[in-house]
Amino acid sequence: MDEELEIMQAPELEEGVEQVRGSGTLYIVATPIGNSRDMSPRGRQILEEADVIAAEDTRRSMVLLNKLGVRNKLVSNHKFNEFGKAKHFISQLQEGKSIAVITDAGTPCISDPGNELIKAAVEAGIRVVGVPGCCAAVNALAISGFDLSSFTFFGFFPRENAERRKLLEKLRRGDSRTFALYESPKRIMDLVDFFIQEQADVRLCLCNDMTKLHEMAFRGTPAEVKEQLLQKGNYDKGEYAIVLEVGKDYVFNKVEHTVSPEAMLVDAMVKGLSAKEAVAAVLADENNSYSKNELKAASLRLKKLFGGEA
């Protein structure tokens, strides 16, 4: 059976070799998230054959490339120079060169640089090819044990509590109950404490150092996860991918509101908007769940309350 599988896979690998020898192609190459042995043979071949490798951090990428035995032209493509570098890379692609985009770990563009270059390449009619592999969010979802019939990826969790509360409310209003997020190891305990303080009815799966020798998963309620982190001790080391599942009774239904329509309108009007403009502004707010008629009725109540004409 294994021999048969190897024979079936061989033509696919040969096809990848032919593709990389083509010209003017932008390759989006996934790299390992911890274990260098997770690098696919096709991905390695493309990195070897590409004219240029555009990396998020050339120093970190060089470590991986050295392990893979890849010697190639390495150029930085991080979030601070991505917009300017895109034009430079496009000109090279138009000259017939092939470019492979990699990030520090995982799949480019998933909370990492790459979008500007890909967008520019698509607009210029340049062929863009994805070379699949590791993605921390997908790996965490796969081992979470939560319902994955639908899920949403939100990237890094906000730092400020006000923004965290806004996002938590958004999670409670979502069509899905399962969410994938990233967080810095230096802020991981602060985030867990936030969920505890908010009495959030959520279950967590915190995945730390996935694919590495000492990878760990912390599972349970925020309080249970905090206890597990404290038992670990050096919990502020390594990268975290988080999967969060919102409790069924914690989900907002369509008629449940935490802020009155009058309060939302007043918040808009204190910024100098008229009543009519305030209704339009609240309707455009992604956190609003009131209908236009409900907001108009609230506007009339405010006019009566403050002595205006109905």
N, C-alpha and C positions, 0 to 999 in steps of 0.2 A: 504493500500500500504506500509506504514512504517513497519507494523508488518510482511508483507511478505518479505520485504528486510532484516529485522533482522533475520528471519529464514534462508534465503539464505546465510547470512554471517556467521552464527554460525559454520557450519562445517569447514570453512576456519580458524577461530580462534582456534578451537580445534586441527586442523592440526598443527598450529603454536606451540601449547603447547607440542604436541608429539615431534616435531622437536627439541625444546629446551632441552628436556629431553634426547636427544641422546648425544653421546660422541664424542669428537674430532672434533667439528665443530667451524669454525670461523664465527661469525656473524658481519656484517657491519650494524650498527644500526644508522639510522637518528634520530636526536634529534631536538627539537623546535629551531627556530631562534629568538624567542622573547617571545612567549606566551606558557607557559608550558602546556596549555590545548591542544596543537597541538600534543602532544606525543601520538602515537597510542597505543591501548591496547596491541597489539602483541609485539610492541617494549618494552613496560614496562614489560611485562611478561618475555621476554627474558633477560632483564637486571636483573630481580629478580632471575632467575634460572641459569644464567651463573656462572661458577666457578670463572671467572676473568673478570673485566671490564677494558679495556685498554683505558685510556682517554688522550686527548691532554693536558689538564690542570686540574689536580685533584681538585684544589680549586674551579674552576668554575663549574666543573661537580658535585661536592658534593652539590652545591646549588640546582641543578636540581634534583638530586637523593633524597635529603631530601624532596623536594616538592612532589615527586612521592612516597615517603615512601619506597624507595629501600635501603636496607642495604646489601652491597656486598663488595667483595675484589676489591679495586680500585688501579690501577697501572698506572704510567705515561707512555705515548707513544707519545712524542712530536718530532718535527723535528730534535732536537739535539741529541736524543738518539735512534731514530727509527731504525737505521741500526743494532746497537748492541742488542737492545731489541728483534728484530725479531727472532734471534736464540733462545733466552730464551722462547719466546712465542711458537715457533714451537715445542720445546721439551715438553712443557706442553700439547699442542694439541696432540702430538704423544702419550702422556701418557693417553689420553682419556678425558682430560678436555675440557670444552667449554669456548670460549673467545668471549666477545662482545666488538667490537671497536666502540668508540664514539669520537666525536670531540666537541669543545666548543659550536658549534651551527650548525645545518644543517647536510648534508650528508658527512661522512668521505671521504677523498681523493679528494674532489673538492676544490682545493687550500688549502688542509689541510693534515696532516699526515695520513698514512695508506697504501700507495702504496707498500712500502718495505715489510711489513708484508704479505699483500695479495699475492704479487708476490712470496714470499718464501713459502707461504702455498700452492699455486697452484703447484709450482715446487715439493713440497713434497707430492703431491697427497692428500692433506687435503681438505675436503669439505668446500667451502666458500658460505655463504648464505647472500644475501642482504635483509635488512628489511627496506623498503622504508618509506619515510616521507618527511620532509621539506628540501628544497634546496633554498637558497637565490637567486641564478642566475635564476632558473626555475620559482620561484615565480615572480621575477621582469619581466621576459620575458612575463609571462602570463598576467600581468596587463599593459604592455607597450602600447598596441594598435598598435604596429608595425607589419610588415609582418613577420610571423613566419613560412613560408613555408620552409625556411632553415635559420639556424643561426649558429654562431660560438662563443664558450666560450674561453676567453683569460686570465682569472684569474685577478691578480692585474695589473693595468696599471704601466708602468715604471716610475721611479722618475725623471730621467734626461731628459731634453728637446730633446737631440740628439736621445735618445732611443725612446722617444715619437714620434718624427717625423718619425722614421723608422717604428714604429708600425702603425702610421696613414697611411703611404704610403701602408703598407701591407693590411690594412683594405680597402683602395680604390681599391686594385687590387684583392680582394677576390671574389669568386663566389657568396657569400652571401652579402647582404647589411645590415644585422642585427647582432649585436654583443653584448654579455653580458660580463661585466667586473666588477671588484671590486676596490674600492679605500678607503683609510683611510680618516676619517672625517677631519683630520688635513691637508690633501692635496687636499680636494675636490675643494676648490675655486681656488687653483693653477692650477688644471687640467682644470677647466672651462675656466680660463684665457688663458691657452695654446690654447684651441680650438678657442677662440676669436682672439688671436694674429696670429694664422695660417690661419684665415679666412676660417675655415673648414666648408664646407656645410654639416653639420650633424644636426640631431635632437636627443635630449637627453630625457631620462626618468630616473631621479635620484630617486631611492627608498630609503627612510631613515627610519630606525627602523620599518621595516615591521613586521606585526602581533602584534606590541605593541600598547599601548593605544594612543600614539600621532604619529602614523606612517604618513608619508607624501610622496607625489610624486611630483617632480618638472619636468615640461614638457615644451619642446619648443626648440628653437635655443639656442646655448650657451649664447648669450646675454640675452635672455629672462629668461633662467634658473638662470643666475647670479643675475638678478634683484629679482627673487623670493627668492633666498638664502639670499640676503641682507635684504629683507623684513622679513624673518623668524628671523634673528638676530643670534641666537646661532646655526648656521648651522654646526659648527665644533663638534657637538655631535652626537653620535649614528653611527651605521654602514651604509655604502652605497653600494647598488648594482646598477650598471648602465647598461642601455640598450641604445645602440647607433645605429642609422640608417643613413647610408650614402646616401646623395642625389643622384638621378639618374644621374645628370649632373656632379657630383663630382667623379664618378667612372672612373678609368682609363680603356680605351679600350686597345685592344691587341697591337695596333701599336703606342700607346702614350708612350713617354719616358721622364723622367725628367732629366736624366743624359746620356750623349753621350756614345757610346761604347768605343770610344778612351779614355775618362776620366776614365772609369772603368778599362780599361787595364793598363793605366798609374798608377793608384792607386795600382794595383797589382804588377806592375814591380818595383815600388820604394821600395817594400819590398824585392827585390832581386830575383824576379822570371824572367825567360826568357820569351820571347814573347809567345812561345808555352805553357809554364806553366801558364802564365797569362790568356790565353784563357780558359784553363781548370779550373782555379780557379774562373773566372767570371761565367762560365757555372754552377759551383757548388753552386754559391751564390743564396740563395732563393729569394733575391730581384732583381735578374737579369731577364729581360724579352726578351733579345736578343737571336737570334738563333746562332748556331755554325758558320754558313756561314757568318752571319753579323759580328761576332767578328773576324773571320779570315780576312774579307775584311777591317775591321778597323785596324787590326794589320799591314796589307800591307800598308795602308795609313800612318800609323805612321812611318814605315820603310822609305818610300819615303820622308816624311816630314823631318826626321832627317838624311837623307843622306845614309840610308842603302840600301842594295840590295832588290829589290822587289821579 
